[in-house]
Amino acid sequence: MYLVKEIFYTLQGEGFHAGRPAVFLRFAGCNLWTGKEADRARDAASRAPCAAFCDTDFVGGEKLAADAVVARCVEALEGAKPGWLVATGGEPLLQLDAPLVNALHAARFEVAVETNGTVRTDGLGLDWVCVSPKIFDARWVQRSGDELKVVVPAYDPDQALTLAANGFAQFFVQPEDGPLRDQNTARAADYCATHPQWRLSVQMHKLVGIR
Ligand code: SF4
């Protein structure tokens, strides 16, 4: 059984595949923050800085078997053809496993994952791996994939590159959201201008008002 927070069909908002129609399969739970406001400061200090600014609700959810997850993903399409599916969280790799990936493939989904890099993707048969690292020590174990996405200024793209440059094909910096979003966006844009290996990723879905 999988604890699933929500499943919905939208356009992908950020990163390499921004603008692409996608089913989002959000798993409940994360290993870097409990998701509770009362624990935010503690987890930001003891687990990962992202707990301080994380704006995703990944608490709660519904227990579903693999076939029910697939059925809900198809249902979310409302008649559209299965295509791109993004497994996200929380931290999706705490739950996503090969049987579920296989079941999604059998239903003709391509399966991408957005992970914080603390769980390896070996053997899952994923079609796209986007790692947005949230801790830069030995706990960052998945140092390869299709896309490396670094949130600034909380995290340092140079440091990420030093630790994992050879593992990725696409490199994005993304401004941290919150009251300083405009300032952070300008900073990220400046960084890209002087480091052309990196591209700017903005959270388009928030700008245009989609999920
Ligand atoms: S890893 Fe992602 S979901 Fe988990 S607390 Fe950090 S930003 Fe939020």
Boltz pocket constraint, residues with backbone or C-beta under 6 A from the ligand:
constraints:
  - pocket:
      binder: B
      contacts: [[A, 30], [A, 31], [A, 32], [A, 33], [A, 48], [A, 50], [A, 51], [A, 54], [A, 55], [A, 56], [A, 58], [A, 89], [A, 90], [A, 91], [A, 116], [A, 134]]
      max_distance: 6.0
